[in-house]
């Protein structure tokens, strides 16, 4: 190997080693997506890296429908809905799929669980009743508001956004049930769903029915500047933000099913995350929005193949 190439390789490896020692927690920043998919007999909860690699079945229970996952703010737990017992119940598991346990009781249909920003509480929707809040261990469940779909927390945990059936608008409310306030959206069909608050608290993404299909919109938290961000005309829906707020992940029709897509917060650079046939939806994203980084061995720093190439190092796969 020529001496100058060998020097570049050594420099790259040295940098990787330094990053691995200095920043051992940086692995999470590579971006991880948890979502619902049906690659077997029923819906399961899957996870993968933001580049579509390292696909794993987390719930792994083919006879039940596992649905609507949300990954905790610290990335260690996943809350989801499942039909494995009577009705649809809320379950929680570790991020690797272990320790699955039921949180809700009874025989109700419970959907759309969402972690509070501090990971201490869970918001969820009960069919026919509305929004509820409970502690992260399933205790102290209480009714919050009338709704026909799920909601989402503001990044400071002080407000919850949802669609009230009595209003042609999104509403916000405090977690104690006080101060219900309309966002102030005007000129849209009353069929609004899946609101998702941006990490900076300035915007709300949501699904809006269109003809044909549906689209992902954003609106400022004060109700101004409503924008159609997807403009795909094929049932784009269920938006969720990356942890840094730079991108939005959503599902849309593709190849006779649904697939996961991501775009910049302004609607640009729409990319499909995977090309497997099936029905993938209800994504939850943890970590950074970089779609190009590959992840090294466990505990190592995520290294950009593009950076190595720019340094003159030849990289490939076996």
KOLFIMAR-45444 format. One record per residue (C-alpha): residue number from 0; residue in three letters; x, y, z. Coordinates in nm, 3 decimals, always signed. Layout:
! residues N
+-----+------+---------+---------+---------+
: seq : type :    east :   north :      up :
+-----+------+---------+---------+---------+
: NUM :  ALA :       X :       Y :       Z :
...
+-----+------+---------+---------+---------+
! end
This chain:
! residues 318
+-----+------+---------+---------+---------+
: seq : type :    east :   north :      up :
+-----+------+---------+---------+---------+
:   0 :  UNK :  +0.000 :  +0.000 :  +0.000 :
:   1 :  UNK :  +0.143 :  +0.346 :  -0.088 :
:   2 :  UNK :  +0.276 :  +0.531 :  +0.214 :
:   3 :  UNK :  +0.038 :  +0.830 :  +0.180 :
:   4 :  UNK :  -0.268 :  +0.601 :  +0.163 :
:   5 :  UNK :  -0.146 :  +0.403 :  +0.463 :
:   6 :  UNK :  -0.110 :  +0.728 :  +0.654 :
:   7 :  UNK :  -0.468 :  +0.829 :  +0.574 :
:   8 :  UNK :  -0.598 :  +0.491 :  +0.688 :
:   9 :  UNK :  -0.408 :  +0.518 :  +1.014 :
:  10 :  UNK :  -0.538 :  +0.872 :  +1.068 :
:  11 :  UNK :  -0.894 :  +0.761 :  +1.007 :
:  12 :  UNK :  -0.863 :  +0.466 :  +1.244 :
:  13 :  UNK :  -0.707 :  +0.688 :  +1.508 :
:  14 :  UNK :  -0.994 :  +0.934 :  +1.483 :
:  15 :  UNK :  -1.247 :  +0.653 :  +1.512 :
:  16 :  UNK :  -1.073 :  +0.525 :  +1.824 :
:  17 :  UNK :  -1.061 :  +0.870 :  +1.984 :
:  18 :  UNK :  -1.432 :  +0.928 :  +1.918 :
:  19 :  UNK :  -1.520 :  +0.586 :  +2.056 :
:  20 :  UNK :  -1.337 :  +0.665 :  +2.380 :
:  21 :  UNK :  -1.443 :  +1.027 :  +2.417 :
:  22 :  UNK :  -1.807 :  +0.991 :  +2.314 :
:  23 :  UNK :  -1.932 :  +0.644 :  +2.413 :
:  24 :  UNK :  -2.299 :  +0.750 :  +2.407 :
:  25 :  UNK :  -2.291 :  +0.892 :  +2.053 :
:  26 :  UNK :  -2.435 :  +0.574 :  +1.902 :
:  27 :  UNK :  -2.789 :  +0.694 :  +1.971 :
:  28 :  UNK :  -2.725 :  +1.008 :  +1.765 :
:  29 :  UNK :  -2.708 :  +0.800 :  +1.447 :
:  30 :  UNK :  -3.088 :  +0.788 :  +1.447 :
:  31 :  UNK :  -3.314 :  +0.494 :  +1.516 :
:  32 :  UNK :  -3.669 :  +0.439 :  +1.391 :
:  33 :  UNK :  -3.932 :  +0.224 :  +1.563 :
:  34 :  UNK :  -4.244 :  +0.145 :  +1.360 :
:  35 :  UNK :  -4.531 :  -0.092 :  +1.287 :
:  36 :  UNK :  -4.484 :  -0.342 :  +1.005 :
:  37 :  UNK :  -4.636 :  -0.667 :  +0.878 :
:  38 :  UNK :  -4.359 :  -0.890 :  +0.745 :
:  39 :  UNK :  -4.515 :  -1.199 :  +0.902 :
:  40 :  UNK :  -4.864 :  -1.314 :  +0.987 :
:  41 :  UNK :  -4.962 :  -0.996 :  +1.171 :
:  42 :  UNK :  -4.840 :  -0.648 :  +1.261 :
:  43 :  UNK :  -4.523 :  -0.634 :  +1.472 :
:  44 :  UNK :  -4.308 :  -0.359 :  +1.621 :
:  45 :  UNK :  -3.977 :  -0.321 :  +1.435 :
:  46 :  UNK :  -3.671 :  -0.103 :  +1.477 :
:  47 :  UNK :  -3.393 :  -0.003 :  +1.237 :
:  48 :  UNK :  -3.128 :  +0.261 :  +1.189 :
:  49 :  UNK :  -3.218 :  +0.575 :  +0.997 :
:  50 :  UNK :  -3.045 :  +0.443 :  +0.684 :
:  51 :  UNK :  -3.274 :  +0.136 :  +0.684 :
:  52 :  UNK :  -3.013 :  -0.107 :  +0.816 :
:  53 :  UNK :  -3.023 :  -0.344 :  +1.115 :
:  54 :  UNK :  -3.396 :  -0.422 :  +1.088 :
:  55 :  UNK :  -3.518 :  -0.606 :  +1.399 :
:  56 :  UNK :  -3.854 :  -0.747 :  +1.509 :
:  57 :  UNK :  -3.897 :  -0.625 :  +1.866 :
:  58 :  UNK :  -4.239 :  -0.754 :  +1.969 :
:  59 :  UNK :  -4.208 :  -1.087 :  +1.782 :
:  60 :  UNK :  -4.557 :  -1.225 :  +1.852 :
:  61 :  UNK :  -4.705 :  -1.333 :  +1.520 :
:  62 :  UNK :  -5.054 :  -1.421 :  +1.643 :
:  63 :  UNK :  -5.135 :  -1.071 :  +1.778 :
:  64 :  UNK :  -5.141 :  -0.724 :  +1.624 :
:  65 :  UNK :  -4.882 :  -0.493 :  +1.781 :
:  66 :  UNK :  -4.928 :  -0.132 :  +1.680 :
:  67 :  UNK :  -4.858 :  +0.242 :  +1.718 :
:  68 :  UNK :  -4.518 :  +0.240 :  +1.896 :
:  69 :  UNK :  -4.347 :  +0.537 :  +2.057 :
:  70 :  UNK :  -3.986 :  +0.529 :  +2.175 :
:  71 :  UNK :  -3.909 :  +0.695 :  +2.508 :
:  72 :  UNK :  -3.716 :  +1.025 :  +2.518 :
:  73 :  UNK :  -3.404 :  +0.848 :  +2.650 :
:  74 :  UNK :  -3.430 :  +0.574 :  +2.386 :
:  75 :  UNK :  -3.447 :  +0.288 :  +2.636 :
:  76 :  UNK :  -3.816 :  +0.187 :  +2.618 :
:  77 :  UNK :  -4.095 :  +0.149 :  +2.365 :
:  78 :  UNK :  -4.465 :  +0.185 :  +2.446 :
:  79 :  UNK :  -4.720 :  +0.034 :  +2.204 :
:  80 :  UNK :  -5.072 :  -0.103 :  +2.164 :
:  81 :  UNK :  -5.142 :  -0.477 :  +2.126 :
:  82 :  UNK :  -5.434 :  -0.716 :  +2.078 :
:  83 :  UNK :  -5.263 :  -1.004 :  +2.262 :
:  84 :  UNK :  -5.520 :  -0.970 :  +2.545 :
:  85 :  UNK :  -5.885 :  -0.864 :  +2.553 :
:  86 :  UNK :  -5.933 :  -0.547 :  +2.351 :
:  87 :  UNK :  -5.633 :  -0.333 :  +2.258 :
:  88 :  UNK :  -5.409 :  -0.271 :  +2.556 :
:  89 :  UNK :  -5.105 :  -0.052 :  +2.613 :
:  90 :  UNK :  -4.775 :  -0.236 :  +2.666 :
:  91 :  UNK :  -4.419 :  -0.129 :  +2.733 :
:  92 :  UNK :  -4.091 :  -0.306 :  +2.654 :
:  93 :  UNK :  -3.721 :  -0.236 :  +2.658 :
:  94 :  UNK :  -3.576 :  -0.096 :  +2.335 :
:  95 :  UNK :  -3.434 :  -0.440 :  +2.249 :
:  96 :  UNK :  -3.777 :  -0.607 :  +2.281 :
:  97 :  UNK :  -3.722 :  -0.761 :  +2.624 :
:  98 :  UNK :  -3.936 :  -0.709 :  +2.934 :
:  99 :  UNK :  -4.273 :  -0.675 :  +2.761 :
: 100 :  UNK :  -4.553 :  -0.603 :  +3.006 :
: 101 :  UNK :  -4.908 :  -0.472 :  +3.005 :
: 102 :  UNK :  -4.991 :  -0.128 :  +3.147 :
: 103 :  UNK :  -5.368 :  -0.087 :  +3.099 :
: 104 :  UNK :  -5.646 :  -0.305 :  +3.241 :
: 105 :  UNK :  -6.000 :  -0.398 :  +3.134 :
: 106 :  UNK :  -6.124 :  -0.474 :  +2.784 :
: 107 :  UNK :  -6.119 :  -0.130 :  +2.623 :
: 108 :  UNK :  -5.952 :  -0.035 :  +2.295 :
: 109 :  UNK :  -5.648 :  +0.179 :  +2.379 :
: 110 :  UNK :  -5.438 :  +0.336 :  +2.102 :
: 111 :  UNK :  -5.174 :  +0.599 :  +2.024 :
: 112 :  UNK :  -4.958 :  +0.594 :  +2.339 :
: 113 :  UNK :  -4.712 :  +0.886 :  +2.364 :
: 114 :  UNK :  -4.437 :  +0.939 :  +2.620 :
: 115 :  UNK :  -4.419 :  +1.270 :  +2.805 :
: 116 :  UNK :  -4.091 :  +1.458 :  +2.743 :
: 117 :  UNK :  -3.958 :  +1.354 :  +3.084 :
: 118 :  UNK :  -4.058 :  +0.988 :  +3.033 :
: 119 :  UNK :  -4.267 :  +0.989 :  +3.352 :
: 120 :  UNK :  -4.617 :  +0.973 :  +3.196 :
: 121 :  UNK :  -4.796 :  +0.829 :  +2.894 :
: 122 :  UNK :  -5.076 :  +0.992 :  +2.697 :
: 123 :  UNK :  -5.312 :  +0.758 :  +2.510 :
: 124 :  UNK :  -5.650 :  +0.744 :  +2.338 :
: 125 :  UNK :  -5.935 :  +0.520 :  +2.452 :
: 126 :  UNK :  -6.195 :  +0.445 :  +2.186 :
: 127 :  UNK :  -6.529 :  +0.602 :  +2.274 :
: 128 :  UNK :  -6.391 :  +0.791 :  +2.575 :
: 129 :  UNK :  -6.113 :  +1.026 :  +2.465 :
: 130 :  UNK :  -5.764 :  +1.106 :  +2.588 :
: 131 :  UNK :  -5.615 :  +0.965 :  +2.908 :
: 132 :  UNK :  -5.289 :  +1.011 :  +3.098 :
: 133 :  UNK :  -5.121 :  +0.753 :  +3.322 :
: 134 :  UNK :  -4.788 :  +0.715 :  +3.495 :
: 135 :  UNK :  -4.517 :  +0.529 :  +3.303 :
: 136 :  UNK :  -4.582 :  +0.219 :  +3.516 :
: 137 :  UNK :  -4.957 :  +0.221 :  +3.434 :
: 138 :  UNK :  -5.067 :  +0.369 :  +3.766 :
: 139 :  UNK :  -5.290 :  +0.673 :  +3.833 :
: 140 :  UNK :  -5.482 :  +0.661 :  +3.506 :
: 141 :  UNK :  -5.715 :  +0.958 :  +3.452 :
: 142 :  UNK :  -5.933 :  +1.105 :  +3.179 :
: 143 :  UNK :  -5.807 :  +1.424 :  +3.015 :
: 144 :  UNK :  -6.028 :  +1.537 :  +2.726 :
: 145 :  UNK :  -6.285 :  +1.435 :  +2.467 :
: 146 :  UNK :  -6.118 :  +1.330 :  +2.142 :
: 147 :  UNK :  -6.155 :  +1.088 :  +1.852 :
: 148 :  UNK :  -5.783 :  +1.030 :  +1.802 :
: 149 :  UNK :  -5.450 :  +1.051 :  +1.982 :
: 150 :  UNK :  -5.252 :  +1.359 :  +2.074 :
: 151 :  UNK :  -4.896 :  +1.471 :  +2.147 :
: 152 :  UNK :  -4.701 :  +1.656 :  +2.416 :
: 153 :  UNK :  -4.532 :  +1.992 :  +2.373 :
: 154 :  UNK :  -4.154 :  +1.958 :  +2.418 :
: 155 :  UNK :  -4.169 :  +2.119 :  +2.765 :
: 156 :  UNK :  -4.457 :  +1.891 :  +2.872 :
: 157 :  UNK :  -4.679 :  +2.190 :  +2.956 :
: 158 :  UNK :  -4.938 :  +2.140 :  +2.679 :
: 159 :  UNK :  -5.099 :  +1.858 :  +2.481 :
: 160 :  UNK :  -5.225 :  +1.901 :  +2.125 :
: 161 :  UNK :  -5.520 :  +1.697 :  +1.993 :
: 162 :  UNK :  -5.835 :  +1.723 :  +1.780 :
: 163 :  UNK :  -6.153 :  +1.794 :  +1.971 :
: 164 :  UNK :  -6.459 :  +1.650 :  +1.789 :
: 165 :  UNK :  -6.660 :  +1.966 :  +1.861 :
: 166 :  UNK :  -6.416 :  +2.195 :  +1.678 :
: 167 :  UNK :  -6.286 :  +2.222 :  +1.322 :
: 168 :  UNK :  -5.943 :  +2.281 :  +1.464 :
: 169 :  UNK :  -5.659 :  +2.136 :  +1.666 :
: 170 :  UNK :  -5.679 :  +2.211 :  +2.037 :
: 171 :  UNK :  -5.421 :  +2.237 :  +2.313 :
: 172 :  UNK :  -5.478 :  +2.167 :  +2.682 :
: 173 :  UNK :  -5.265 :  +2.146 :  +2.994 :
: 174 :  UNK :  -5.195 :  +1.796 :  +3.132 :
: 175 :  UNK :  -5.421 :  +1.871 :  +3.430 :
: 176 :  UNK :  -5.717 :  +1.932 :  +3.196 :
: 177 :  UNK :  -5.728 :  +2.312 :  +3.226 :
: 178 :  UNK :  -5.711 :  +2.592 :  +2.971 :
: 179 :  UNK :  -5.836 :  +2.423 :  +2.653 :
: 180 :  UNK :  -5.731 :  +2.654 :  +2.368 :
: 181 :  UNK :  -5.777 :  +2.629 :  +1.987 :
: 182 :  UNK :  -5.463 :  +2.644 :  +1.775 :
: 183 :  UNK :  -5.652 :  +2.862 :  +1.529 :
: 184 :  UNK :  -5.622 :  +2.673 :  +1.201 :
: 185 :  UNK :  -5.857 :  +2.811 :  +0.935 :
: 186 :  UNK :  -5.982 :  +2.687 :  +0.599 :
: 187 :  UNK :  -5.918 :  +2.314 :  +0.643 :
: 188 :  UNK :  -6.146 :  +2.013 :  +0.643 :
: 189 :  UNK :  -6.242 :  +1.905 :  +0.997 :
: 190 :  UNK :  -6.071 :  +1.569 :  +0.934 :
: 191 :  UNK :  -5.744 :  +1.644 :  +1.113 :
: 192 :  UNK :  -5.541 :  +1.376 :  +1.290 :
: 193 :  UNK :  -5.199 :  +1.265 :  +1.417 :
: 194 :  UNK :  -5.072 :  +1.600 :  +1.551 :
: 195 :  UNK :  -4.700 :  +1.596 :  +1.635 :
: 196 :  UNK :  -4.527 :  +1.885 :  +1.812 :
: 197 :  UNK :  -4.181 :  +1.983 :  +1.684 :
: 198 :  UNK :  -3.890 :  +1.955 :  +1.931 :
: 199 :  UNK :  -3.846 :  +2.335 :  +1.938 :
: 200 :  UNK :  -4.215 :  +2.385 :  +2.017 :
: 201 :  UNK :  -4.268 :  +2.624 :  +1.725 :
: 202 :  UNK :  -4.453 :  +2.395 :  +1.480 :
: 203 :  UNK :  -4.710 :  +2.117 :  +1.475 :
: 204 :  UNK :  -4.723 :  +1.855 :  +1.199 :
: 205 :  UNK :  -5.053 :  +1.679 :  +1.132 :
: 206 :  UNK :  -5.245 :  +1.471 :  +0.879 :
: 207 :  UNK :  -5.514 :  +1.641 :  +0.671 :
: 208 :  UNK :  -5.756 :  +1.459 :  +0.441 :
: 209 :  UNK :  -5.734 :  +1.572 :  +0.080 :
: 210 :  UNK :  -5.877 :  +1.460 :  -0.253 :
: 211 :  UNK :  -5.733 :  +1.212 :  -0.325 :
: 212 :  UNK :  -5.578 :  +1.067 :  -0.012 :
: 213 :  UNK :  -5.426 :  +1.273 :  +0.266 :
: 214 :  UNK :  -5.120 :  +1.492 :  +0.316 :
: 215 :  UNK :  -4.885 :  +1.592 :  +0.595 :
: 216 :  UNK :  -4.916 :  +1.959 :  +0.688 :
: 217 :  UNK :  -4.735 :  +2.183 :  +0.933 :
: 218 :  UNK :  -4.869 :  +2.487 :  +1.114 :
: 219 :  UNK :  -4.700 :  +2.730 :  +1.350 :
: 220 :  UNK :  -4.800 :  +2.667 :  +1.710 :
: 221 :  UNK :  -4.992 :  +2.997 :  +1.705 :
: 222 :  UNK :  -5.206 :  +2.881 :  +1.410 :
: 223 :  UNK :  -5.027 :  +3.077 :  +1.137 :
: 224 :  UNK :  -4.858 :  +2.957 :  +0.817 :
: 225 :  UNK :  -5.040 :  +2.633 :  +0.735 :
: 226 :  UNK :  -4.836 :  +2.446 :  +0.473 :
: 227 :  UNK :  -4.888 :  +2.123 :  +0.277 :
: 228 :  UNK :  -4.544 :  +1.962 :  +0.309 :
: 229 :  UNK :  -4.584 :  +1.633 :  +0.122 :
: 230 :  UNK :  -4.806 :  +1.709 :  -0.181 :
: 231 :  UNK :  -4.783 :  +1.341 :  -0.282 :
: 232 :  UNK :  -5.151 :  +1.264 :  -0.345 :
: 233 :  UNK :  -5.120 :  +0.913 :  -0.199 :
: 234 :  UNK :  -5.224 :  +0.899 :  +0.165 :
: 235 :  UNK :  -4.924 :  +1.056 :  +0.335 :
: 236 :  UNK :  -4.995 :  +1.051 :  +0.709 :
: 237 :  UNK :  -4.881 :  +0.987 :  +1.071 :
: 238 :  UNK :  -4.596 :  +1.239 :  +1.090 :
: 239 :  UNK :  -4.327 :  +1.227 :  +1.360 :
: 240 :  UNK :  -4.024 :  +1.452 :  +1.407 :
: 241 :  UNK :  -3.661 :  +1.354 :  +1.434 :
: 242 :  UNK :  -3.516 :  +1.438 :  +1.774 :
: 243 :  UNK :  -3.328 :  +1.739 :  +1.634 :
: 244 :  UNK :  -3.636 :  +1.870 :  +1.450 :
: 245 :  UNK :  -3.461 :  +1.876 :  +1.112 :
: 246 :  UNK :  -3.676 :  +1.611 :  +0.945 :
: 247 :  UNK :  -4.023 :  +1.456 :  +0.956 :
: 248 :  UNK :  -4.085 :  +1.084 :  +0.909 :
: 249 :  UNK :  -4.425 :  +0.967 :  +0.780 :
: 250 :  UNK :  -4.597 :  +0.683 :  +0.597 :
: 251 :  UNK :  -4.738 :  +0.691 :  +0.244 :
: 252 :  UNK :  -4.871 :  +0.453 :  -0.020 :
: 253 :  UNK :  -4.604 :  +0.263 :  -0.211 :
: 254 :  UNK :  -4.595 :  -0.060 :  -0.413 :
: 255 :  UNK :  -4.948 :  -0.162 :  -0.319 :
: 256 :  UNK :  -4.887 :  -0.108 :  +0.052 :
: 257 :  UNK :  -4.744 :  +0.165 :  +0.272 :
: 258 :  UNK :  -4.382 :  +0.255 :  +0.338 :
: 259 :  UNK :  -4.187 :  +0.498 :  +0.553 :
: 260 :  UNK :  -4.060 :  +0.824 :  +0.407 :
: 261 :  UNK :  -3.869 :  +1.117 :  +0.550 :
: 262 :  UNK :  -3.838 :  +1.479 :  +0.444 :
: 263 :  UNK :  -3.688 :  +1.803 :  +0.563 :
: 264 :  UNK :  -3.911 :  +2.006 :  +0.793 :
: 265 :  UNK :  -3.995 :  +2.237 :  +0.500 :
: 266 :  UNK :  -4.106 :  +1.944 :  +0.282 :
: 267 :  UNK :  -3.790 :  +1.916 :  +0.073 :
: 268 :  UNK :  -3.570 :  +1.613 :  +0.010 :
: 269 :  UNK :  -3.839 :  +1.344 :  +0.040 :
: 270 :  UNK :  -3.670 :  +1.005 :  +0.067 :
: 271 :  UNK :  -3.806 :  +0.656 :  +0.107 :
: 272 :  UNK :  -3.642 :  +0.479 :  +0.402 :
: 273 :  UNK :  -3.690 :  +0.122 :  +0.276 :
: 274 :  UNK :  -3.822 :  -0.063 :  -0.027 :
: 275 :  UNK :  -3.966 :  -0.379 :  +0.127 :
: 276 :  UNK :  -4.319 :  -0.477 :  +0.032 :
: 277 :  UNK :  -4.575 :  -0.455 :  +0.310 :
: 278 :  UNK :  -4.745 :  -0.202 :  +0.533 :
: 279 :  UNK :  -4.506 :  +0.008 :  +0.741 :
: 280 :  UNK :  -4.642 :  +0.303 :  +0.939 :
: 281 :  UNK :  -4.662 :  +0.479 :  +1.278 :
: 282 :  UNK :  -4.293 :  +0.563 :  +1.299 :
: 283 :  UNK :  -4.120 :  +0.705 :  +1.606 :
: 284 :  UNK :  -3.768 :  +0.847 :  +1.568 :
: 285 :  UNK :  -3.490 :  +0.874 :  +1.826 :
: 286 :  UNK :  -3.154 :  +1.040 :  +1.765 :
: 287 :  UNK :  -3.017 :  +1.257 :  +1.488 :
: 288 :  UNK :  -3.153 :  +1.310 :  +1.136 :
: 289 :  UNK :  -2.839 :  +1.211 :  +0.942 :
: 290 :  UNK :  -2.945 :  +0.949 :  +0.685 :
: 291 :  UNK :  -2.597 :  +0.876 :  +0.549 :
: 292 :  UNK :  -2.400 :  +0.753 :  +0.848 :
: 293 :  UNK :  -2.318 :  +0.388 :  +0.898 :
: 294 :  UNK :  -2.286 :  +0.258 :  +1.252 :
: 295 :  UNK :  -1.972 :  +0.083 :  +1.369 :
: 296 :  UNK :  -1.948 :  -0.205 :  +1.616 :
: 297 :  UNK :  -2.134 :  -0.185 :  +1.944 :
: 298 :  UNK :  -2.029 :  +0.112 :  +2.155 :
: 299 :  UNK :  -1.833 :  +0.280 :  +1.874 :
: 300 :  UNK :  -1.879 :  +0.617 :  +1.711 :
: 301 :  UNK :  -2.107 :  +0.632 :  +1.401 :
: 302 :  UNK :  -1.865 :  +0.695 :  +1.113 :
: 303 :  UNK :  -1.960 :  +0.858 :  +0.786 :
: 304 :  UNK :  -1.850 :  +0.659 :  +0.482 :
: 305 :  UNK :  -1.862 :  +0.989 :  +0.295 :
: 306 :  UNK :  -1.603 :  +1.137 :  +0.534 :
: 307 :  UNK :  -1.371 :  +0.840 :  +0.485 :
: 308 :  UNK :  -1.399 :  +0.868 :  +0.107 :
: 309 :  UNK :  -1.325 :  +1.241 :  +0.122 :
: 310 :  UNK :  -1.012 :  +1.156 :  +0.321 :
: 311 :  UNK :  -0.896 :  +0.933 :  +0.038 :
: 312 :  UNK :  -0.973 :  +0.601 :  +0.204 :
: 313 :  UNK :  -1.125 :  +0.324 :  -0.010 :
: 314 :  UNK :  -1.422 :  +0.166 :  +0.174 :
: 315 :  UNK :  -1.642 :  -0.122 :  +0.074 :
: 316 :  UNK :  -1.841 :  -0.418 :  +0.200 :
: 317 :  UNK :  -1.779 :  -0.789 :  +0.215 :
+-----+------+---------+---------+---------+
! end
